Amino acid sequence: MSVSPWRAALETGRRWTQPRYVWARAVHNLGPKLLSLLVALTLWFLATSNRRANVEQGFDVPVTIRDTTGGRGEGTRAFSDLNPATIRVTLSGRPDRLRELRPESIEAIVDVTGQPEGSFSQPVTVTAPSGTVVSRRTPDRVQGFVDTQATRTLPIVLSVSSPPETSLPRYQVTPTDASVQGPGRVVTTVQRVVTSPTQVPAGEERETRLIALDGAGTPVDGVVIRPETVTLRRLDTGVLPVKTLSVVLNDPPPTLRVTAASVQPSTVRVVADPELLGRLREVAGRVDYRVGTYTAPVALSVPAGAQALESVIVRLTVEAAPAPTPPARPGGTPPAAP
């Protein structure tokens, strides 16, 4: 006799209320069941390991200034003396995500909108890239100075490596002027814009960077030079017949005596035919002597066909020479007074 479906379901439900039946079903094929559970747990652990294994990594991030004072946008004012210029940002995230990050991917912004000109101390806002969280930032405030932005135009001063003494190089700088832009109190300290020392072979040209210097010859930081580089072209075609010779002064008259002399420079370069240069050993210099301490030009005497490339001056201290004592008469009698 067949049993109706609802009666069979009722019978099955009654079985699950019996502890002995439940236990029999639980231990049935127990080995395969445990193995399946172990495999599932292993796969879940491996799939979620990256999300659970968050680590921390520090980055040195440059500070960016934001200024929209008056709605004029960035760049209308200048900023200097940032302390510090970079902060230490610690991010938390997955190892693979942190490995691919660079400091440039992280924003550390100091907003000085509305700050009056002068010193400021503002908090730093750090924006973390996606998939990371900011754990720490050190320090959390940055100090600096808000200033008006100034621009000066200065001629470019040539600075090249010392040429051999047998050469007479000639250079051309293009362009001849550069503008210096930055905080007003920093721009005013710039006294010269010079080219980086560069060696340029004869007849060739090089691209060289510009450097802003103060009155003491120290590079000035915190300014922008435009253009950043110039073209330095050497116009001469090669080595000239040049020789460096010592300057020898003429002797003072007998009535004067030189107690101190400083010749600047003590040597000069002379251009001449190679055969003539080979015979030259020194350059004669003539100066007019008088009593006192003074600076005087030196007239250089070079042979025809030769030319001195430098002018020379001398710093002299001259005094009158004592008159010579006349010889005594025979017998030790001094000469009669005139």
Rosetta silent file (secondary structure, phi, psi, omega in degrees, C-alpha in Angstrom):
SEQUENCE: MSVSPWRAALETGRRWTQPRYVWARAVHNLGPKLLSLLVALTLWFLATSNRRANVEQGFDVPVTIRDTTGGRGEGTRAFSDLNPATIRVTLSGRPDRLRELRPESIEAIVDVTGQPEGSFSQPVTVTAPSGTVVSRRTPDRVQGFVDTQATRTLPIVLSVSSPPETSLPRYQVTPTDASVQGPGRVVTTVQRVVTSPTQVPAGEERETRLIALDGAGTPVDGVVIRPETVTLRRLDTGVLPVKTLSVVLNDPPPTLRVTAASVQPSTVRVVADPELLGRLREVAGRVDYRVGTYTAPVALSVPAGAQALESVIVRLTVEAAPAPTPPARPGGTPPAAP
SCORE:     score description
SCORE:     0.000 S_00000001
   1 L     0.000  130.707 -177.741    0.000    0.000    0.000 S_00000001
   2 L   -76.573  150.058  179.551    1.473    3.382   -0.988 S_00000001
   3 L  -103.520  137.273 -178.683    2.081    6.132    1.560 S_00000001
   4 L   -68.928  150.494 -177.739    0.953    9.652    0.788 S_00000001
   5 H   -57.487  -39.381 -176.682    3.714   12.311    0.376 S_00000001
   6 H   -69.118  -32.103  178.745    2.567   14.366    3.333 S_00000001
   7 H   -69.207  -38.067  178.134    2.615   11.334    5.586 S_00000001
   8 H   -64.863  -40.724  178.875    6.199   10.514    4.424 S_00000001
   9 H   -64.173  -39.071  178.891    7.319   14.080    5.148 S_00000001
  10 H   -64.286  -38.989  179.407    5.739   13.918    8.572 S_00000001
  11 H   -65.683  -40.168  178.963    7.551   10.698    9.289 S_00000001
  12 H   -64.836  -40.973  178.366   10.880   12.213    8.246 S_00000001
  13 H   -61.911  -38.110  178.443   10.324   15.219   10.459 S_00000001
  14 H   -64.245  -34.724 -179.528    9.677   12.977   13.432 S_00000001
  15 H   -63.264  -37.432 -177.814   12.975   11.210   12.794 S_00000001
  16 L   -71.731   -7.892  174.542   14.934   14.470   13.131 S_00000001
  17 L   -90.341   -5.993 -178.888   13.541   14.867   16.593 S_00000001
  18 L   -95.934  119.861 -177.529   15.154   11.619   17.648 S_00000001
  19 H   -55.753  -37.944 -178.389   18.762   12.097   18.941 S_00000001
  20 H   -63.964  -38.742  179.760   19.858    8.706   17.719 S_00000001
  21 H   -69.078  -42.243  179.404   18.768    9.494   14.157 S_00000001
  22 H   -60.982  -44.688  179.131   20.434   12.918   14.201 S_00000001
  23 H   -62.707  -41.561  179.662   23.706   11.416   15.417 S_00000001
  24 H   -61.680  -39.734  179.747   23.611    8.691   12.745 S_00000001
  25 H   -70.920  -34.542 -177.459   23.150   11.293   10.018 S_00000001
  26 H   -68.781  -38.977 -177.418   25.918   13.485   11.430 S_00000001
  27 H   -88.675   -2.095  178.129   28.561   10.762   11.471 S_00000001
  28 L   -70.325  125.848 -176.637   27.514    9.368    8.112 S_00000001
  29 L    53.510   45.281 -175.808   30.415    9.952    5.627 S_00000001
  30 H   -63.459  -39.879 -179.283   32.150   11.971    8.329 S_00000001
  31 H   -58.785  -54.506  177.925   35.590   11.872    6.645 S_00000001
  32 H   -59.016  -35.944 -179.994   34.482   13.419    3.336 S_00000001
  33 H   -64.623  -45.854  179.004   32.417   16.020    5.208 S_00000001
  34 H   -63.440  -39.330  178.892   35.393   17.139    7.355 S_00000001
  35 H   -63.284  -42.095  178.973   37.648   17.229    4.294 S_00000001
  36 H   -63.209  -40.697  179.104   35.172   19.443    2.406 S_00000001
  37 H   -64.203  -40.900  179.680   34.923   21.797    5.395 S_00000001
  38 H   -64.206  -42.527  178.337   38.717   22.054    5.624 S_00000001
  39 H   -62.692  -42.316 -179.641   39.053   22.845    1.908 S_00000001
  40 H   -63.962  -42.776  178.980   36.374   25.548    2.130 S_00000001
  41 H   -64.520  -39.171  178.941   38.020   27.205    5.127 S_00000001
  42 H   -63.470  -45.611  179.938   41.432   27.159    3.419 S_00000001
  43 H   -62.753  -39.832  178.802   40.065   28.778    0.258 S_00000001
  44 H   -65.812  -39.749 -179.526   38.300   31.465    2.294 S_00000001
  45 H   -64.395  -43.735 -179.688   41.446   32.207    4.276 S_00000001
  46 H   -67.777  -37.832 -176.695   43.577   32.576    1.164 S_00000001
  47 H   -70.240  -27.205 -176.379   41.011   34.722   -0.632 S_00000001
  48 L  -109.016    8.741 -175.928   40.694   37.181    2.255 S_00000001
  49 H   -65.025  -40.420 -178.401   44.295   37.236    3.505 S_00000001
  50 H   -64.088  -37.374 -178.982   45.182   40.502    1.704 S_00000001
  51 H   -72.209  -27.129 -179.399   42.172   42.277    3.161 S_00000001
  52 H   -88.318  -24.051 -174.311   42.992   41.133    6.665 S_00000001
  53 L   -94.783   58.967  175.905   46.772   41.708    6.499 S_00000001
  54 L   -71.709  138.145  178.831   46.832   45.520    6.558 S_00000001
  55 E  -126.869  172.202  178.136   50.260   47.001    7.273 S_00000001
  56 E  -115.482  146.008  177.216   51.637   50.517    7.798 S_00000001
  57 E  -145.838  139.368 -178.382   54.221   52.370    5.736 S_00000001
  58 E   -97.574  148.137  179.132   55.683   55.866    6.102 S_00000001
  59 E  -135.576  142.127  172.126   56.226   58.411    3.309 S_00000001
  60 E   -92.703  108.793 -171.039   58.038   61.778    3.215 S_00000001
  61 E  -109.567  127.108  176.586   55.477   63.997    1.488 S_00000001
  62 E   -67.804  144.837 -178.916   56.230   67.545    0.239 S_00000001
  63 E   -85.441  133.461  177.206   53.903   70.236    1.563 S_00000001
  64 E  -109.645  132.311  179.158   51.720   72.062   -0.960 S_00000001
  65 E   -93.449  132.261  175.309   50.429   75.574   -0.228 S_00000001
  66 E  -115.895  129.030 -177.873   46.880   76.437   -1.290 S_00000001
  67 L  -143.184  111.913  176.492   45.861   80.093   -1.477 S_00000001
  68 L  -120.298   34.246 -178.239   42.629   81.358   -3.008 S_00000001
  69 H   -57.950  128.181  178.532   42.548   84.670   -1.144 S_00000001
  70 H    70.618   10.066  179.959   40.134   87.066   -2.824 S_00000001
  71 H    70.634   15.643 -176.841   39.213   84.423   -5.381 S_00000001
  72 L   -86.648   -7.047  177.234   42.294   85.256   -7.412 S_00000001
  73 L    85.951  174.985 -177.545   43.537   81.688   -7.420 S_00000001
  74 L   -71.633  153.201  174.118   46.912   80.221   -6.637 S_00000001
  75 L    94.128   -3.227 -179.246   50.134   82.012   -7.482 S_00000001
  76 L   -81.473  -20.890  175.961   49.032   85.574   -6.633 S_00000001
  77 E  -126.036  166.079 -177.637   51.116   85.580   -3.453 S_00000001
  78 E  -117.142  157.685 -175.765   54.433   83.984   -2.571 S_00000001
  79 E  -135.354  140.814 -178.472   55.442   81.784    0.343 S_00000001
  80 E  -145.264  172.661  176.153   58.779   81.185    1.973 S_00000001
  81 E    57.166   36.652  176.896   60.446   79.722    5.062 S_00000001
  82 E   -64.181  129.835 -178.014   58.205   76.627    5.135 S_00000001
  83 E  -140.916  105.977   -2.119   59.068   74.638    8.249 S_00000001
  84 L   -87.673  165.467  177.360   59.039   71.794    7.568 S_00000001
  85 L   -82.480  -19.751  175.224   58.872   71.592    3.778 S_00000001
  86 E  -133.002  150.780  176.532   57.987   67.867    3.991 S_00000001
  87 E  -122.975  160.298  178.738   56.030   65.894    6.581 S_00000001
  88 E   -94.949  117.108 -179.114   56.043   62.221    7.529 S_00000001
  89 E  -112.605  126.348  177.498   52.762   60.517    6.592 S_00000001
  90 E  -106.393  121.993  179.867   52.032   56.959    7.746 S_00000001
  91 E  -108.810  149.184  174.791   49.405   55.079    5.718 S_00000001
  92 E  -114.777  136.376 -179.598   47.657   51.828    6.536 S_00000001
  93 E   175.918 -173.712  179.403   46.573   49.438    3.790 S_00000001
  94 L   -68.659  146.214 -178.315   47.258   46.255    1.911 S_00000001
  95 H   -57.734  -43.398 -178.222   50.947   45.528    1.284 S_00000001
  96 H   -65.449  -33.280  178.450   50.549   45.359   -2.490 S_00000001
  97 H   -70.592  -42.332 -178.924   48.718   48.722   -2.511 S_00000001
  98 H   -68.372  -33.143 -179.217   51.325   50.451   -0.353 S_00000001
  99 H   -64.446  -29.663 -176.125   54.208   49.108   -2.446 S_00000001
 100 L   -88.385   -4.698 -178.634   52.916   50.823   -5.570 S_00000001
 101 L   -82.331  151.125  172.769   52.488   54.229   -3.937 S_00000001
 102 L  -125.179  155.381  179.441   54.917   57.123   -4.288 S_00000001
 103 H   -54.119  -30.774 -179.070   55.113   60.282   -2.126 S_00000001
 104 H   -67.551  -17.915  179.913   53.788   62.268   -5.109 S_00000001
 105 H   -79.964   -9.656 -176.544   50.551   60.255   -4.903 S_00000001
 106 L  -108.484  134.855  179.624   49.797   61.685   -1.458 S_00000001
 107 E  -101.715  126.366  172.707   48.564   65.244   -0.944 S_00000001
 108 E  -122.242  104.286 -169.231   49.670   67.247    2.092 S_00000001
 109 E  -114.312  134.764  171.659   47.996   70.649    1.796 S_00000001
 110 E  -114.110  117.065 -177.796   48.273   73.764    3.942 S_00000001
 111 E   -94.004  116.916  179.683   45.484   76.234    3.184 S_00000001
 112 L  -111.695   20.774  178.036   46.496   79.863    3.823 S_00000001
 113 L   -57.989  128.165  179.848   43.431   81.426    2.208 S_00000001
 114 L    85.393   -6.923  179.239   42.630   84.634    4.046 S_00000001
 115 L   -72.378  133.749  177.272   45.905   84.703    5.948 S_00000001
 116 L   -72.587  164.457  178.310   47.435   88.213    6.094 S_00000001
 117 L   -64.106  137.264 -176.902   50.973   88.811    4.926 S_00000001
 118 E   131.864 -163.977 -177.018   53.484   87.706    7.520 S_00000001
 119 E   -73.848  150.137  176.271   54.154   84.544    9.514 S_00000001
 120 E  -143.560  158.145  173.573   51.597   81.744    9.714 S_00000001
 121 E  -140.665  108.305 -172.390   51.134   78.380   11.449 S_00000001
 122 E  -126.430  150.783  176.553   48.452   76.205    9.832 S_00000001
 123 E   -70.677  155.897  179.326   47.302   72.569   10.115 S_00000001
 124 L  -101.660  130.374  175.292   48.151   70.092    7.367 S_00000001
 125 E  -103.761  121.537 -177.721   45.360   68.248    5.573 S_00000001
 126 E  -106.984  128.125  175.884   46.459   64.885    4.161 S_00000001
 127 E  -105.815  114.755 -177.453   44.458   63.175    1.417 S_00000001
 128 L   -84.181  143.483  175.087   45.186   59.450    1.297 S_00000001
 129 L   -63.516  161.678  179.872   45.018   57.529   -2.009 S_00000001
 130 L   -59.447  142.956  178.903   42.215   55.038   -2.497 S_00000001
 131 L    85.201    4.854  179.766   42.627   51.792   -0.600 S_00000001
 132 E  -134.197  162.247  178.579   44.643   53.408    2.200 S_00000001
 133 E  -132.546  138.623  177.253   43.950   55.200    5.473 S_00000001
 134 E   -74.304  119.207  177.217   46.030   57.914    7.150 S_00000001
 135 E   -90.783  -45.833 -179.009   47.323   56.555   10.457 S_00000001
 136 E  -149.537  158.020  169.650   49.625   59.406   11.489 S_00000001
 137 E  -143.194  135.108 -175.976   51.198   62.610   10.199 S_00000001
 138 E  -136.387  122.538  -10.244   54.193   64.305   11.780 S_00000001
 139 L   -78.471  177.281  179.740   54.051   67.199   12.360 S_00000001
 140 L  -100.695    1.348  175.531   50.410   68.173   11.959 S_00000001
 141 E  -135.022  151.191 -179.505   51.121   71.912   11.540 S_00000001
 142 E  -128.397  138.101  176.857   53.453   73.849    9.237 S_00000001
 143 E  -102.983  157.330  179.076   54.904   77.313    9.719 S_00000001
 144 E  -174.370 -166.768 -177.142   55.831   79.759    6.977 S_00000001
 145 E  -138.577  127.149  175.474   55.702   83.309    5.697 S_00000001
 146 E   -93.314  130.563 -175.122   53.178   84.906    3.324 S_00000001
 147 E  -140.805  163.922  171.902   54.686   87.600    1.141 S_00000001
 148 E   -72.555  149.145  179.636   53.963   89.616   -1.959 S_00000001
 149 E   -90.300  128.971 -176.702   55.253   88.058   -5.143 S_00000001
 150 E  -123.158  155.795  178.333   57.996   90.061   -6.849 S_00000001
 151 E  -135.294  132.269  174.953   59.823   89.807  -10.167 S_00000001
 152 E  -126.603  147.877  175.534   63.203   91.254  -11.129 S_00000001
 153 E  -112.315  124.948 -177.463   65.049   91.151  -14.426 S_00000001
 154 E  -128.621  149.139  174.528   68.839   90.872  -14.237 S_00000001
 155 E   -69.227  148.596 -179.701   71.602   90.481  -16.824 S_00000001
 156 E   -86.425  127.103 -179.960   73.148   87.019  -16.995 S_00000001
 157 E   -96.796  131.034 -178.252   76.749   86.879  -15.811 S_00000001
 158 L   -75.596  133.388  175.386   79.004   84.372  -17.549 S_00000001
 159 L  -135.471  112.850 -178.191   80.708   81.778  -15.348 S_00000001
 160 E  -128.219  159.614  176.862   82.973   79.249  -17.067 S_00000001
 161 L   -65.356  150.415 -177.284   85.677   76.866  -15.980 S_00000001
 162 L   -59.376  123.205  179.678   89.198   78.295  -16.056 S_00000001
 163 L   -78.716  161.412  173.861   90.545   77.998  -19.619 S_00000001
 164 L   -59.401  150.453 -177.505   94.115   76.921  -20.387 S_00000001
 165 L   -66.693  -14.430  178.960   96.596   79.805  -20.290 S_00000001
 166 L   -93.154   13.413 -179.462   97.267   79.275  -23.998 S_00000001
 167 L  -124.013  155.384  177.969   93.658   80.024  -24.974 S_00000001
 168 L  -133.192   75.038 -173.902   91.631   83.190  -25.311 S_00000001
 169 L   -72.536  149.636  174.609   88.003   81.992  -25.404 S_00000001
 170 L  -127.025  134.918 -173.839   85.104   84.214  -26.431 S_00000001
 171 E  -124.335  158.398  173.293   81.534   83.330  -25.469 S_00000001
 172 E  -132.745  128.855  179.889   77.990   84.310  -26.361 S_00000001
 173 E  -107.477  130.766  179.904   75.064   83.806  -23.957 S_00000001
 174 E  -131.908  121.368   -4.364   71.507   83.507  -25.319 S_00000001
 175 L   -76.450  177.555 -175.682   69.339   85.058  -23.936 S_00000001
 176 L   -96.366  -13.847 -179.368   71.248   87.802  -22.153 S_00000001
 177 E  -126.904  158.066  176.879   68.699   88.526  -19.360 S_00000001
 178 E  -141.864  150.935  176.842   66.689   86.422  -16.923 S_00000001
 179 E  -102.689  142.509  178.197   63.784   87.132  -14.573 S_00000001
 180 E  -115.893  122.979 -175.244   63.817   86.115  -10.911 S_00000001
 181 E  -125.543  141.110  179.334   60.409   85.529   -9.318 S_00000001
 182 E   163.893 -167.057  177.804   59.453   84.712   -5.741 S_00000001
 183 E   -57.737  138.760 -174.641   58.692   86.217   -2.335 S_00000001
 184 H   -55.302  -43.442 -176.812   59.567   89.896   -2.283 S_00000001
 185 H   -72.003  -18.145  176.129   61.915   89.709    0.680 S_00000001
 186 H   -87.887  -41.037 -178.875   63.808   86.827   -0.953 S_00000001
 187 H   -61.839  -34.763 -178.387   63.956   88.318   -4.457 S_00000001
 188 L   -66.898  -18.408  179.203   65.531   91.508   -3.103 S_00000001
 189 L   -82.236  -12.705 -179.147   68.530   89.492   -1.858 S_00000001
 190 L   -76.457  121.915  179.830   69.392   88.318   -5.379 S_00000001
 191 L  -107.030  -28.019 -178.231   72.284   90.380   -6.732 S_00000001
 192 E  -145.061  150.069  169.586   73.424   88.298   -9.701 S_00000001
 193 E  -118.218  117.360 -173.927   72.208   85.568  -12.019 S_00000001
 194 E  -120.699  158.593  174.142   75.139   83.487  -13.262 S_00000001
 195 E   -81.719  149.269  174.429   75.586   80.465  -15.488 S_00000001
 196 L   -63.759  139.256  179.058   76.713   77.203  -13.938 S_00000001
 197 L   -55.266  123.633 -173.789   80.479   76.725  -14.489 S_00000001
 198 E  -138.645  142.008  172.126   80.721   74.898  -17.800 S_00000001
 199 L   -97.692  124.308 -179.101   83.481   73.807  -20.133 S_00000001
 200 L  -120.821  118.769  176.938   82.639   74.493  -23.782 S_00000001
 201 L   -63.083  156.363 -179.050   84.987   73.240  -26.540 S_00000001
 202 L   -57.895  133.536  176.553   86.014   75.736  -29.210 S_00000001
 203 L    77.307    5.867 -178.152   83.321   76.328  -31.816 S_00000001
 204 L  -117.907  178.119  179.667   80.626   74.416  -29.869 S_00000001
 205 E  -138.224  156.385  179.728   77.711   75.255  -27.579 S_00000001
 206 E  -138.298  150.473  172.184   76.224   73.886  -24.363 S_00000001
 207 E   -92.593  127.361 -176.107   72.958   74.245  -22.465 S_00000001
 208 E  -133.905  146.641 -178.739   73.662   75.394  -18.914 S_00000001
 209 E   -79.408  158.691  178.529   71.504   76.144  -15.872 S_00000001
 210 E  -103.722  148.687 -179.047   71.235   79.525  -14.186 S_00000001
 211 E  -129.077  133.579  175.945   71.952   80.202  -10.499 S_00000001
 212 E   -92.539  130.051 -177.893   70.717   83.135   -8.398 S_00000001
 213 E  -122.540  147.597  174.327   73.363   84.522   -6.022 S_00000001
 214 L   -89.097 -171.122 -176.229   73.217   87.026   -3.195 S_00000001
 215 L   -64.389  -24.557  179.377   75.793   89.711   -2.451 S_00000001
 216 L   -90.832    2.782 -179.794   78.113   87.203   -0.762 S_00000001
 217 L    82.086   16.437  179.487   77.999   84.841   -3.746 S_00000001
 218 L   -95.020  135.763  178.197   75.771   82.279   -1.971 S_00000001
 219 E   -58.508  140.308 -179.707   72.967   80.589   -3.956 S_00000001
 220 L  -101.344  122.090  177.570   69.502   81.923   -3.110 S_00000001
 221 L   -91.926  161.448  174.862   66.776   79.306   -2.576 S_00000001
 222 L    85.851   13.042  176.661   63.047   79.852   -2.925 S_00000001
 223 L  -123.102  157.295  177.523   63.068   81.772   -6.230 S_00000001
 224 E  -111.457  127.386  179.410   62.133   80.764   -9.768 S_00000001
 225 E  -104.746  128.789  177.417   64.476   81.738  -12.609 S_00000001
 226 E  -128.265  124.939   -1.855   63.080   82.048  -16.108 S_00000001
 227 L   -73.448  161.739  178.873   64.454   80.773  -18.326 S_00000001
 228 L   -74.409  -29.982 -178.821   65.963   77.971  -16.233 S_00000001
 229 E  -131.359  158.197  175.484   68.706   77.361  -18.802 S_00000001
 230 E  -131.838  165.249  177.434   70.550   79.371  -21.447 S_00000001
 231 E   -96.724  123.540  178.861   72.644   78.512  -24.471 S_00000001
 232 E  -108.892  114.633 -176.680   76.366   79.145  -24.034 S_00000001
 233 E  -113.558  132.173  176.777   78.220   79.288  -27.350 S_00000001
 234 E   -94.574  122.976 -171.722   81.999   79.523  -27.707 S_00000001
 235 L   -89.281  -27.888 -178.354   82.885   81.761  -30.634 S_00000001
 236 L   -73.552  159.166 -173.675   86.651   81.242  -30.942 S_00000001
 237 L  -100.962   -6.691 -179.943   87.876   78.406  -33.108 S_00000001
 238 L   169.698 -159.440 -175.967   90.816   77.104  -31.135 S_00000001
 239 L   -81.609  133.395  176.167   94.011   77.771  -29.221 S_00000001
 240 L   -99.948  156.475  176.322   95.780   81.125  -29.688 S_00000001
 241 L   -72.456   90.651 -177.083   99.516   81.727  -29.241 S_00000001
 242 E  -123.046  140.249  178.293   99.330   83.009  -25.658 S_00000001
 243 E  -137.868  138.272  178.293  102.039   82.995  -23.006 S_00000001
 244 E   -92.734  124.856 -176.859  101.919   84.066  -19.340 S_00000001
 245 E  -126.463  150.328  177.681  104.863   86.278  -18.312 S_00000001
 246 E   -76.258  149.090  177.714  105.944   87.930  -15.072 S_00000001
 247 E   -97.380  125.461 -179.904  105.808   91.740  -14.749 S_00000001
 248 E  -116.356  121.436 -177.497  109.122   93.355  -13.725 S_00000001
 249 E   -82.910  154.868  174.400  109.047   97.027  -12.615 S_00000001
 250 L   -71.220  155.489 -179.494  111.683   99.628  -13.375 S_00000001
 251 L   -74.796  147.842  176.362  114.002  100.670  -10.537 S_00000001
 252 L   -72.052  163.372  176.679  113.246  103.852   -8.579 S_00000001
 253 L   -67.216  162.234 -177.006  115.643  106.822   -8.873 S_00000001
 254 L   -60.127  -24.489 -176.587  118.590  106.929   -6.400 S_00000001
 255 L   -82.675   -5.056 -178.534  116.891  109.590   -4.287 S_00000001
 256 E  -123.218  153.784  178.930  113.899  107.349   -3.517 S_00000001
 257 E  -134.712  128.935  179.622  113.530  104.016   -1.792 S_00000001
 258 E   -87.162  120.579  178.650  110.575  101.549   -2.184 S_00000001
 259 E   -99.399  -19.444  177.759  109.589  100.009    1.163 S_00000001
 260 E  -155.510  139.040  179.319  106.500   98.101   -0.062 S_00000001
 261 E  -148.334  133.969  177.051  105.163   97.114   -3.486 S_00000001
 262 E  -133.498  112.144 -177.830  102.193   94.976   -4.562 S_00000001
 263 E   -96.662  126.752  179.984  101.710   94.353   -8.286 S_00000001
 264 E  -129.707  117.693  -10.122   98.223   93.242   -9.380 S_00000001
 265 L   -78.616  162.999 -179.052   98.289   91.033  -11.322 S_00000001
 266 L   -83.882  -10.898  176.381  101.885   89.933  -11.070 S_00000001
 267 E  -132.113  154.341  176.431  101.650   88.109  -14.431 S_00000001
 268 E  -133.500  153.303  174.233  100.030   88.980  -17.740 S_00000001
 269 E   -92.363  135.075 -178.182   99.084   86.998  -20.802 S_00000001
 270 E  -120.786  131.209  176.285  100.785   88.088  -24.006 S_00000001
 271 E  -102.803  130.184  179.716   99.574   87.252  -27.517 S_00000001
 272 L  -165.423  175.301  174.863  102.212   87.151  -30.239 S_00000001
 273 L   -59.947  139.050 -178.260  103.718   85.079  -33.000 S_00000001
 274 H   -52.480  -37.161 -179.655  104.879   81.715  -31.567 S_00000001
 275 H   -66.285  -41.056  178.247  108.489   82.454  -32.548 S_00000001
 276 H   -67.790  -41.127  179.115  108.412   85.819  -30.750 S_00000001
 277 H   -60.219  -35.107 -179.174  106.729   84.304  -27.696 S_00000001
 278 H   -63.662  -24.250 -178.837  109.494   81.756  -27.443 S_00000001
 279 H   -91.355  -14.799 -176.880  112.056   84.552  -26.906 S_00000001
 280 L   -83.847  136.462  178.931  110.061   86.429  -24.269 S_00000001
 281 L  -119.878  -24.619 -179.264  110.812   85.712  -20.593 S_00000001
 282 E  -159.041  169.885  177.529  109.210   88.693  -18.822 S_00000001
 283 E  -119.878  125.631  178.774  107.341   91.953  -19.443 S_00000001
 284 E   -77.851  135.431  178.331  108.910   95.262  -18.413 S_00000001
 285 E  -123.916  134.338 -178.387  106.625   97.635  -16.528 S_00000001
 286 E  -112.194  134.046  178.298  107.275  101.320  -15.974 S_00000001
 287 L  -135.251  146.688  177.456  105.841  103.306  -13.065 S_00000001
 288 L   -87.615  123.283 -177.504  106.439  106.888  -11.919 S_00000001
 289 L   -93.824  143.323  172.875  107.871  106.947   -8.380 S_00000001
 290 L  -154.756  162.451 -178.349  107.176  109.639   -5.757 S_00000001
 291 L   -70.839  136.102  177.824  107.248  109.844   -2.001 S_00000001
 292 E   130.428 -177.636  175.214  104.134  108.499   -0.292 S_00000001
 293 E  -114.235  122.260 -172.034  101.752  105.543   -0.350 S_00000001
 294 E  -159.794  166.711  174.259   99.653  105.368   -3.506 S_00000001
 295 E  -111.988  133.334 -176.108   98.279  103.177   -6.317 S_00000001
 296 E  -137.563  149.289  175.176   99.547  103.809   -9.833 S_00000001
 297 E   -73.174  153.028  178.476   99.054  102.255  -13.274 S_00000001
 298 E  -110.004  123.949  176.901  101.922  100.299  -14.783 S_00000001
 299 E   -85.177  115.180 -177.468  102.872  100.998  -18.377 S_00000001
 300 E   -86.045  140.420  179.542  103.756   97.642  -19.944 S_00000001
 301 E  -114.844  108.475  178.407  106.463   97.449  -22.578 S_00000001
 302 L  -120.092  152.602 -179.543  106.020   94.604  -25.069 S_00000001
 303 L   -63.952  159.056  175.588  107.802   94.102  -28.395 S_00000001
 304 L   -59.077  137.464 -178.341  106.185   95.133  -31.651 S_00000001
 305 L    92.401   -4.405  178.099  103.783   92.444  -32.817 S_00000001
 306 L  -116.834  156.852 -179.476  102.860   91.401  -29.248 S_00000001
 307 E  -143.478  131.487  175.335   99.926   92.468  -27.097 S_00000001
 308 E   -85.047  136.673 -175.817   99.315   92.183  -23.352 S_00000001
 309 L   -90.928  -13.969 -179.963   95.802   91.024  -22.468 S_00000001
 310 L  -121.129  152.674  170.710   95.653   92.448  -18.937 S_00000001
 311 L   -97.805  153.120 -171.966   96.245   95.885  -17.432 S_00000001
 312 E  -127.571  140.637  172.171   98.418   96.133  -14.313 S_00000001
 313 E  -126.179  162.186  179.901   98.422   98.417  -11.274 S_00000001
 314 E  -136.360  139.575  175.391  100.859   98.649   -8.375 S_00000001
 315 E  -103.048  117.674 -172.151  100.420   99.677   -4.749 S_00000001
 316 E  -120.719  147.100  165.564  103.596  101.461   -3.590 S_00000001
 317 E  -124.279  115.345 -173.190  105.036  102.900   -0.415 S_00000001
 318 E  -125.154  138.269  175.575  108.016  105.139   -1.272 S_00000001
 319 E  -131.799  162.739  179.936  110.218  107.277    0.967 S_00000001
 320 E   -69.997  138.627  178.625  113.194  109.541    0.357 S_00000001
 321 L   -81.011  140.704  178.621  116.544  107.757    0.401 S_00000001
 322 L   -64.502  145.030 -179.923  119.126  109.108    2.933 S_00000001
 323 L   -66.691  143.126  179.905  121.944  111.189    1.366 S_00000001
 324 L   -68.232  144.258  178.763  125.223  109.270    1.025 S_00000001
 325 L   -79.148  126.809 -178.577  127.968  110.111    3.603 S_00000001
 326 L   -68.470  152.446 -179.193  131.002  111.804    1.909 S_00000001
 327 L   -69.631  149.652  179.075  134.363  110.044    2.330 S_00000001
 328 L   -75.505  154.283  178.349  136.800  111.324    5.054 S_00000001
 329 L   -76.618  162.109  176.359  140.047  113.302    4.163 S_00000001
 330 H   -58.045  137.910  179.434  143.490  111.738    4.575 S_00000001
 331 H    90.218    2.026  175.306  144.527  111.780    8.232 S_00000001
 332 H    84.644    6.293  179.108  140.985  111.443    9.494 S_00000001
 333 L   -81.710  123.541  179.737  140.097  115.134    9.128 S_00000001
 334 L   -67.714  156.366  179.742  136.503  115.491    8.058 S_00000001
 335 L   -65.351  150.051  179.191  135.809  117.694    5.076 S_00000001
 336 L   -69.051  148.984  177.942  135.139  121.344    5.760 S_00000001
 337 L   -69.844  141.611 -179.430  131.601  122.488    5.773 S_00000001
 338 L   -68.833    0.000    0.000  130.653  124.304    2.608 S_00000001
